[in-house]
Amino acid sequence: MTSLVTLDEIRAARELLRPIIRETPMESSRPLSERLGGAVHLKCENLQRTGSFKIRGAYTRIARLSDDEKAAGVVAASAGNHAQGVALAASLLGIRSTVYMPVGASIAKLQATKAYGADVHLFGTTLDDSLIEARKYAEETGAVLVHPFDHPDILRGQGTTGLEILEQVPEVKTVIVALGGGGLISGIAVAIKAQRPDVRIVGVQAEQAAAWPDSLGAGHPVRLGQMATLADGIAVGEPTALTFAHVSELVDEIVTVSEDQLSRAMLLCLERAKLVVEAAGVAGVAAVLDQPERFRAPAVVVLSGGNIDPLLMNHVVEHGLVAAGRFLSLRVEISDRPGSLAQLLAEFGRLGASVVDLEQSRLGSGIELGNVEAAIRLECRGSDHHDLVLTALTDAGYRVLDHS
C-alpha cells in the first residue's frame, strides 16, 4: 500500500522553502461570494514565483537530491508551469536542467522556461508524450527525472499551500482545487485534513480531460483515450499510484467544468478581480460559478497559475464574452436598397447593442434576389440582453439566418 506524506513532512518543506517562495495573498471575491451566498476567497498562486504553485514542489524535490544526483542534472516534462518551476529551482541551486515540452506548448511558457535557464526540447503532442522522452533522456544520461507529481517531495512542497490557507482563512469550510495529476490537491489535502478533518476538499477537472472520475470509480488509475481542453495545465491522461492513494483517501469530491465555464471564469477573474489566471488555474472559479450548491462557505478557491500566452488570452476572453452572452454574432438578410443597412444599425442603436464589426455579401446561400446578407458582431450587456436583441429583430421583420 502506498504511504501518504505527513503533516510534519510538509512543515519541514515549508522551512526549506521559506527563503525561496512567496506566501501568496488571499483575496476575497464579491461576485463569487454573492453566487455562493457566503464568503469566497481566492488563494493567488498565480502570483507565485514563476506564475504558479509549481516552484514549491520542484524546489523541494531538487534541493533534497544528493550531491551526485545534483551533479548529473535534472530533467522534466511539462506543459509549462512545472517546466518553469524546475528551471528556476535548478538555477537557484546551480544545477543543469533539461525540459521536454509538447510541441503545442504555450509560447509564453516556453520562452519563460528558457529564460529561467533550462535547455528546452519540444516533443510530442501531449504531456504523456513529453514524459516518455524525458524518461528516455534520464536513462541515457543519468539525469534525475523530476516528475510533475509522482514523488513525495513534490507533494510535500505543494502541501505548503494548504498550511498557508489554514493560517489565512482559519474558518474555512471548503477548499476547491484544480485537479490534473493530483500533486497540488494531494499535498493540500494532507496539510488541511491533518489539522481540520471537517474541511471539505473538492477537486475540479476540465470535463474534456477528466481522468479522475473513472479512476476513482474503478478503484485504480485509468488512462483516458483522448483529451482536448484549453486547460493544458490539468490535462493529465492518468493519475499515478501515489496521487491516487492521496486523492482517494483525502479528497471529498471531484467535479468537472466545461470549456465555456472555464473561459467565463477567466473573464470574471480578469474583469472583477483584476487577476490574470490561465484556464487550468480558474477551474475552481468555474465550478463555483456553475455549481454553487456543492460548496459550503467560507470557501477558498486556489488559483493555481497565471501563465497564459497573450494571443490565447485574446481568444479565451472573446470566447468567455460569447459564453456570457456579451457577444452576439449573427447573419441577417436585409434589402439591397439604399438606407436598409442604416435602418438595421439604427435598430441596434435603439436596442443598446454596440456593433463591433460588420460585413455585407450578396453571395450568401439562400439569399433572395434583391437582398443582401449582413454578418454582424455585436456587444451586448449579458445573456438577457442577447436574447432581447434577437427577439426584437424578429419582431421587426428581419430574417435572422443564424446566430451564436
Backbone torsions as a table, in degrees:
resi	resn	phi	psi	omega
1	MET	NA	136.1	-178.6
2	THR	-70.6	130.0	179.3
3	SER	-79.5	143.4	177.0
4	LEU	-88.8	149.7	174.0
5	VAL	-69.7	165.0	-173.9
6	THR	-118.1	163.7	178.1
7	LEU	-61.3	-42.1	179.9
8	ASP	-62.3	-36.9	178.8
9	GLU	-66.6	-38.0	177.7
10	ILE	-68.2	-38.9	176.8
11	ARG	-63.8	-37.0	176.7
12	ALA	-66.1	-38.9	176.9
13	ALA	-62.7	-35.0	179.7
14	ARG	-63.4	-40.2	178.5
15	GLU	-64.7	-38.7	176.9
16	LEU	-62.6	-39.3	-174.4
17	LEU	-86.0	-14.0	-170.9
18	ARG	-51.8	-43.7	179.8
19	PRO	-82.6	-1.9	-172.3
20	ILE	-105.0	-46.4	-171.7
21	ILE	-100.1	170.7	175.1
22	ARG	-100.5	135.5	168.7
23	GLU	-76.6	104.5	-169.0
24	THR	-73.1	151.1	-176.5
25	PRO	-70.8	158.6	174.1
26	MET	-115.3	115.6	-176.8
27	GLU	-110.1	137.6	174.7
28	SER	-79.2	152.7	-179.1
29	SER	-125.9	109.5	-179.8
30	ARG	-64.9	-48.2	-178.1
31	PRO	-62.2	-37.8	178.1
32	LEU	-72.6	-35.5	177.4
33	SER	-64.0	-40.3	177.0
34	GLU	-65.2	-38.3	179.8
35	ARG	-65.8	-40.0	-176.4
36	LEU	-85.1	-23.2	-175.8
37	GLY	80.9	25.1	179.3
38	GLY	-175.2	172.6	-172.6
39	ALA	-64.6	132.8	172.8
40	VAL	-125.1	130.4	-179.9
41	HIS	-118.1	149.9	-179.8
42	LEU	-111.6	120.0	175.5
43	LYS	-87.8	109.0	-164.8
44	CYS	-88.1	69.3	174.6
45	GLU	-71.6	-10.6	170.8
46	ASN	-65.9	-15.5	178.2
47	LEU	-100.2	7.4	176.9
48	GLN	-71.7	162.9	173.5
49	ARG	-57.1	138.0	-172.9
50	THR	70.1	3.1	174.7
51	GLY	83.0	11.2	176.1
52	SER	-161.5	172.1	179.6
53	PHE	-68.0	-12.1	-167.2
54	LYS	-61.8	-27.0	179.7
55	ILE	-61.2	-29.1	-179.4
56	ARG	-59.6	-53.4	-178.2
57	GLY	-73.7	-40.3	-177.2
58	ALA	-62.2	-45.9	-179.1
59	TYR	-66.9	-41.6	179.1
60	THR	-58.5	-44.4	-179.2
61	ARG	-66.0	-48.6	-173.3
62	ILE	-73.5	-37.0	-179.3
63	ALA	-63.2	-25.7	-176.2
64	ARG	-94.1	5.9	175.4
65	LEU	-69.5	154.6	175.4
66	SER	-72.2	167.1	179.4
67	ASP	-60.5	-40.0	179.1
68	ASP	-65.6	-40.7	178.7
69	GLU	-65.5	-41.5	178.4
70	LYS	-62.7	-37.8	179.9
71	ALA	-65.3	-29.2	-179.7
72	ALA	-78.8	-12.9	-178.9
73	GLY	83.3	173.7	-179.2
74	VAL	-126.3	156.9	176.4
75	VAL	-136.1	146.3	-179.1
76	ALA	-143.8	162.3	172.3
77	ALA	-125.4	137.3	-174.2
78	SER	-164.9	150.6	170.6
79	ALA	-78.7	-11.3	175.5
80	GLY	156.0	-49.9	-173.9
81	ASN	-73.1	-44.8	176.3
82	HIS	-63.4	-36.9	178.0
83	ALA	-56.7	-46.4	-179.3
84	GLN	-68.0	-38.9	177.7
85	GLY	-62.4	-44.4	178.8
86	VAL	-65.4	-44.7	-178.1
87	ALA	-60.8	-46.4	-179.7
88	LEU	-67.9	-44.7	-179.5
89	ALA	-59.6	-44.7	179.3
90	ALA	-63.1	-41.7	179.6
91	SER	-63.4	-42.4	179.5
92	LEU	-62.6	-30.3	-177.4
93	LEU	-96.8	0.5	179.0
94	GLY	71.1	35.6	-176.1
95	ILE	-116.3	142.7	177.6
96	ARG	-73.5	136.8	180.0
97	SER	-129.6	141.9	175.1
98	THR	-125.4	136.0	-176.7
99	VAL	-130.8	134.2	173.7
100	TYR	-106.0	129.3	-179.6
101	MET	-127.2	149.9	176.0
102	PRO	-60.7	152.0	-178.0
103	VAL	-57.1	-35.4	-178.5
104	GLY	-88.3	16.0	-178.3
105	ALA	-60.8	149.7	178.4
106	SER	-53.7	132.0	178.8
107	ILE	-61.4	-39.4	179.3
108	ALA	-60.8	-43.5	179.6
109	LYS	-68.9	-38.2	178.4
110	LEU	-62.0	-48.9	-178.8
111	GLN	-65.4	-38.8	179.6
112	ALA	-65.6	-39.6	179.4
113	THR	-61.8	-43.0	176.4
114	LYS	-63.1	-40.8	-178.4
115	ALA	-64.6	-28.4	177.6
116	TYR	-79.9	-3.6	171.7
117	GLY	110.1	3.8	-178.2
118	ALA	-83.8	151.3	169.3
119	ASP	-88.8	111.0	-170.1
120	VAL	-103.0	135.6	174.8
121	HIS	-126.3	136.7	175.8
122	LEU	-95.5	130.1	-178.1
123	PHE	-153.0	130.3	174.0
124	GLY	75.4	-178.4	-178.1
125	THR	-110.8	-11.1	-179.2
126	THR	-131.6	166.6	175.1
127	LEU	-59.3	-38.4	179.7
128	ASP	-61.3	-40.0	177.4
129	ASP	-61.7	-46.5	-179.0
130	SER	-64.4	-36.1	-179.0
131	LEU	-66.3	-38.0	177.1
132	ILE	-60.3	-44.6	-179.4
133	GLU	-68.4	-36.4	177.9
134	ALA	-64.9	-39.8	177.0
135	ARG	-62.5	-41.1	179.1
136	LYS	-62.0	-43.5	178.5
137	TYR	-61.9	-42.3	179.6
138	ALA	-61.0	-43.1	-179.9
139	GLU	-65.3	-36.8	-175.8
140	GLU	-79.3	-30.9	-172.6
141	THR	-110.5	-16.8	-175.0
142	GLY	86.1	0.8	176.7
143	ALA	-63.5	150.2	-179.8
144	VAL	-85.8	126.3	176.2
145	LEU	-76.2	121.4	175.3
146	VAL	-101.4	94.2	-176.7
147	HIS	-69.3	145.6	-178.4
148	PRO	-64.6	-22.1	179.6
149	PHE	-152.1	-7.6	-173.0
150	ASP	-96.8	59.5	172.4
151	HIS	-160.5	139.6	-178.3
152	PRO	-57.0	-36.1	-179.8
153	ASP	-66.1	-32.3	175.1
154	ILE	-62.5	-47.7	-179.3
155	LEU	-63.9	-38.1	179.2
156	ARG	-63.5	-43.1	178.6
157	GLY	-65.0	-46.1	179.8
158	GLN	-64.3	-30.8	-178.2
159	GLY	-65.1	-18.6	177.6
160	THR	-62.8	-23.3	173.8
161	THR	-59.5	-41.5	-179.9
162	GLY	-64.1	-37.7	176.5
163	LEU	-60.4	-43.1	179.8
164	GLU	-65.7	-39.2	-179.9
165	ILE	-58.4	-47.2	-178.5
166	LEU	-66.1	-32.5	178.5
167	GLU	-74.0	-36.2	-176.3
168	GLN	-82.3	-33.5	178.7
169	VAL	-133.1	73.8	-174.8
170	PRO	-62.2	-21.6	-179.2
171	GLU	-89.9	7.8	-175.3
172	VAL	-56.6	142.9	177.1
173	LYS	-116.4	-23.8	179.3
174	THR	-138.3	133.8	174.1
175	VAL	-119.3	126.3	-172.1
176	ILE	-116.8	123.3	-169.4
177	VAL	-132.2	133.5	172.5
178	ALA	-61.9	142.9	-171.7
179	LEU	-130.5	118.2	173.6
180	GLY	-119.6	-95.6	175.4
181	GLY	-75.1	-24.8	174.5
182	GLY	105.4	5.3	-178.6
183	GLY	-66.4	-45.4	-178.2
184	LEU	-66.0	-50.3	-176.2
185	ILE	-67.7	-31.3	178.2
186	SER	-64.0	-48.6	-179.9
187	GLY	-64.7	-43.8	178.9
188	ILE	-61.5	-42.9	-178.1
189	ALA	-62.4	-41.0	177.1
190	VAL	-62.2	-49.2	-176.2
191	ALA	-60.9	-37.6	-175.4
192	ILE	-87.1	-46.9	-176.7
193	LYS	-63.5	-31.4	179.7
194	ALA	-66.8	-25.0	-179.0
195	GLN	-106.9	-34.0	-178.2
196	ARG	-136.5	78.6	-177.6
197	PRO	-62.8	-14.1	179.8
198	ASP	-79.5	-15.9	-178.9
199	VAL	-72.4	130.2	177.1
200	ARG	-82.8	132.6	176.4
201	ILE	-109.3	121.1	-176.4
202	VAL	-121.5	127.8	176.4
203	GLY	-97.6	146.1	-179.2
204	VAL	-126.7	126.9	177.8
205	GLN	-117.2	153.7	168.5
206	ALA	-71.2	130.7	-172.5
207	GLU	-64.3	-21.7	178.2
208	GLN	-90.7	7.7	175.5
209	ALA	-149.7	51.5	-172.0
210	ALA	-109.3	90.4	179.4
211	ALA	-83.7	-20.7	-172.0
212	TRP	-72.7	-42.1	-179.2
213	PRO	-56.9	-45.9	179.1
214	ASP	-67.9	-37.5	179.8
215	SER	-64.2	-46.2	179.2
216	LEU	-66.6	-35.8	177.6
217	GLY	-65.3	-35.5	-178.9
218	ALA	-82.8	-18.3	-178.5
219	GLY	85.3	10.0	178.3
220	HIS	-162.8	161.6	-179.4
221	PRO	-59.4	133.9	178.8
222	VAL	-124.9	133.0	-177.9
223	ARG	-83.7	136.3	173.9
224	LEU	-75.1	146.3	177.1
225	GLY	-74.9	-36.7	179.9
226	GLN	-157.2	159.6	179.2
227	MET	-140.1	146.5	176.0
228	ALA	-156.4	100.8	-176.9
229	THR	-152.2	151.5	172.0
230	LEU	-64.7	-25.7	-174.1
231	ALA	-84.9	69.7	-175.1
232	ASP	-62.9	-27.3	-178.3
233	GLY	-68.0	-19.2	177.1
234	ILE	-119.4	19.2	177.7
235	ALA	-89.0	82.6	-178.6
236	VAL	-118.1	126.4	-172.2
237	GLY	-75.2	-20.9	-176.8
238	GLU	-159.7	132.6	173.4
239	PRO	-68.1	168.5	172.3
240	THR	-105.6	168.9	179.9
241	ALA	-59.5	-37.3	-178.2
242	LEU	-64.3	-52.7	-178.3
243	THR	-71.6	-33.0	177.3
244	PHE	-60.1	-41.2	-179.7
245	ALA	-61.8	-41.3	-178.9
246	HIS	-71.6	-46.8	-176.8
247	VAL	-66.1	-44.4	-178.4
248	SER	-65.5	-28.4	-178.5
249	GLU	-87.2	-35.2	-166.2
250	LEU	-117.9	-20.3	-177.2
251	VAL	-90.5	131.9	-172.6
252	ASP	-81.8	-31.3	-174.1
253	GLU	-159.8	148.8	172.8
254	ILE	-121.0	130.0	175.1
255	VAL	-124.2	161.7	178.4
256	THR	-122.6	155.9	179.2
257	VAL	-133.4	154.1	-176.9
258	SER	-86.9	170.2	176.9
259	GLU	-63.8	-40.2	176.8
260	ASP	-60.2	-41.8	-179.4
261	GLN	-66.9	-36.7	176.5
262	LEU	-63.5	-44.7	-178.2
263	SER	-67.6	-37.8	177.2
264	ARG	-65.2	-36.8	179.1
265	ALA	-67.3	-39.0	176.4
266	MET	-61.6	-42.0	179.7
267	LEU	-64.0	-42.1	178.9
268	LEU	-61.9	-44.5	179.5
269	CYS	-61.8	-40.0	-178.5
270	LEU	-69.3	-47.2	-175.0
271	GLU	-77.2	-45.4	-170.2
272	ARG	-96.3	-35.6	-178.8
273	ALA	-100.8	-7.6	-178.2
274	LYS	58.3	37.7	-178.8
275	LEU	-121.5	130.4	174.3
276	VAL	-87.3	116.6	-177.4
277	VAL	-133.3	134.3	-180.0
278	GLU	-75.8	170.8	-174.3
279	ALA	-59.8	-43.8	178.2
280	ALA	-62.8	-35.6	-176.2
281	GLY	-70.2	-22.3	-177.5
282	VAL	-99.7	9.8	-177.0
283	ALA	-55.5	-41.6	179.1
284	GLY	-66.0	-38.4	176.3
285	VAL	-62.2	-43.5	178.8
286	ALA	-59.7	-39.5	-179.8
287	ALA	-66.0	-40.7	178.6
288	VAL	-65.4	-40.7	178.4
289	LEU	-63.6	-39.8	-173.0
290	ASP	-89.4	-34.0	-172.8
291	GLN	-134.0	56.7	-174.4
292	PRO	-61.6	-25.3	-177.6
293	GLU	-66.4	-14.7	-178.1
294	ARG	-80.6	-13.0	-167.8
295	PHE	-120.9	139.2	176.7
296	ARG	-97.9	139.2	176.3
297	ALA	-92.3	153.8	-3.1
298	PRO	-68.4	140.2	-179.8
299	ALA	-120.7	148.3	173.7
300	VAL	-119.1	126.1	175.1
301	VAL	-106.2	125.5	178.7
302	VAL	-86.5	117.6	172.7
303	LEU	-87.0	98.5	-164.6
304	SER	-76.6	-21.3	-179.4
305	GLY	-166.2	156.0	-178.6
306	GLY	-130.8	23.1	-177.6
307	ASN	-92.2	106.1	-178.1
308	ILE	-140.4	138.5	177.5
309	ASP	-65.5	133.5	-178.4
310	PRO	-57.4	-35.7	178.8
311	LEU	-67.1	-40.6	176.2
312	LEU	-66.3	-36.2	177.5
313	MET	-58.9	-43.8	177.8
314	ASN	-58.4	-45.2	-179.5
315	HIS	-63.9	-44.8	-176.5
316	VAL	-68.2	-39.1	178.3
317	VAL	-61.8	-44.8	178.5
318	GLU	-62.9	-42.0	177.7
319	HIS	-61.2	-40.8	178.7
320	GLY	-66.1	-36.9	177.2
321	LEU	-64.1	-41.0	177.5
322	VAL	-63.9	-47.1	-178.6
323	ALA	-61.7	-31.3	-179.6
324	ALA	-87.5	4.6	-179.0
325	GLY	76.1	17.0	-177.4
326	ARG	-90.4	-18.5	174.0
327	PHE	-119.5	140.5	175.5
328	LEU	-130.6	116.9	174.5
329	SER	-104.5	128.8	-177.9
330	LEU	-150.1	158.5	173.1
331	ARG	-117.5	126.4	-176.0
332	VAL	-123.6	136.3	175.9
333	GLU	-90.5	125.4	179.1
334	ILE	-131.7	163.9	178.4
335	SER	-68.5	146.1	178.4
336	ASP	-88.6	32.8	178.3
337	ARG	-99.9	150.2	178.2
338	PRO	-55.4	134.5	177.2
339	GLY	95.8	-14.2	-176.9
340	SER	-66.1	-43.3	179.1
341	LEU	-65.7	-39.8	178.7
342	ALA	-61.3	-37.8	177.9
343	GLN	-64.1	-41.6	179.3
344	LEU	-64.3	-43.7	179.5
345	LEU	-64.7	-35.7	176.8
346	ALA	-64.4	-35.8	177.8
347	GLU	-63.3	-43.2	177.3
348	PHE	-62.0	-40.9	178.1
349	GLY	-61.7	-41.6	178.6
350	ARG	-62.6	-34.3	-178.3
351	LEU	-83.3	-7.6	178.8
352	GLY	79.3	23.0	178.0
353	ALA	-103.3	133.0	-178.0
354	SER	-94.6	131.5	178.5
355	VAL	-79.7	123.4	178.2
356	VAL	-88.1	-48.2	173.3
357	ASP	-155.1	163.9	-173.2
358	LEU	-152.9	142.5	176.5
359	GLU	-144.6	135.0	178.0
360	GLN	-106.2	147.2	176.4
361	SER	-148.4	141.4	174.3
362	ARG	-96.7	3.6	-170.7
363	LEU	-106.2	6.0	-179.3
364	GLY	-64.2	143.1	-179.6
365	SER	-67.6	136.7	177.2
366	GLY	82.5	4.4	179.5
367	ILE	-78.8	129.8	-179.8
368	GLU	-69.5	150.0	178.0
369	LEU	-58.8	131.4	-178.4
370	GLY	93.2	-2.0	177.2
371	ASN	-115.5	165.5	174.8
372	VAL	-132.4	163.3	177.5
373	GLU	-105.4	129.1	176.1
374	ALA	-109.4	116.1	176.4
375	ALA	-95.5	119.4	-168.9
376	ILE	-131.9	141.4	168.5
377	ARG	-116.1	129.6	-177.4
378	LEU	-118.4	149.9	169.4
379	GLU	-100.4	123.7	-178.8
380	CYS	-112.6	173.3	-178.1
381	ARG	-89.3	-7.6	-178.8
382	GLY	155.4	-177.1	-173.9
383	SER	-63.5	-37.2	179.3
384	ASP	-65.3	-43.6	178.2
385	HIS	-65.9	-39.7	175.4
386	HIS	-52.7	-50.0	-179.0
387	ASP	-68.1	-36.5	179.0
388	LEU	-61.7	-42.4	-179.8
389	VAL	-62.1	-45.9	-179.8
390	LEU	-61.7	-44.7	-179.5
391	THR	-64.0	-42.1	-178.5
392	ALA	-65.9	-37.7	178.2
393	LEU	-63.1	-44.6	179.1
394	THR	-63.5	-44.0	179.8
395	ASP	-63.1	-29.4	-179.5
396	ALA	-82.2	-0.1	175.3
397	GLY	94.3	7.5	177.9
398	TYR	-80.8	145.3	175.7
399	ARG	-97.2	108.9	178.6
400	VAL	-88.1	115.7	-174.4
401	LEU	-76.4	-41.8	171.5
402	ASP	-164.3	167.6	-179.4
403	HIS	-157.5	160.0	176.2
404	SER	-154.4	NA	NA
